[in-house]
Amino acid sequence: MAVEEKPKPVRDGGRGSGQGPGRPVAVDVMDQKPGKHHIIPVWFFVGVILLVYGVIIFITGILEFSHPPATVLAQLHPAIWWGALLVVIGGIYVYLYLPRRR
């Protein structure tokens, strides 16, 4: 079984020979002014993660009131404190690094 090779198309802008300098292909299709790129800081995503984890831990701490864990110092309810702290820190990060249109 022989494999036939297809002829490759010539990209010379329709001049035929492919020699000499010429106009670049598809230059008139490009935008004159490229749009502004808005970079989202990684700290915004860190804030979102801290906020989500804080809410989950805080809700878990509230649910532990009905079924307290059998751990030392469980009466201090550390899940509520840590959850609230993570929510506050995550909220600060999200507020400070929120991507804004300028």
C-alpha positions, 0 to 999 in steps of 0.5 A: 500500500503506497501513500500518496503525497499531496501537493502543499499549497503555496503561500505567496499572496497569489504572485505565483513564484514565491520570490521577493518581498511582498505584503504580509498575508491578512494584514487588513484583517487585524485590529488597529487598536488591540483591546486592553487586557485586564489582569486579575490578581491572584490575591483575589482568588486567594480571598475567594478561597478563604471566604468560601472555606470560612463560610464552610467552617463557620457553618460546621461550627454552628452545626457542632452546637447540637453534636459537640465533638469529643475533643479537648476545649470543645466548649470554646467552639474553635470552628466558629472562631476560625470560620469567622476569622477566615470570612473576615480575611477573605472578605478583605482580600476580595474587596481590596483586589476586586477587578474593576473596569477602568 
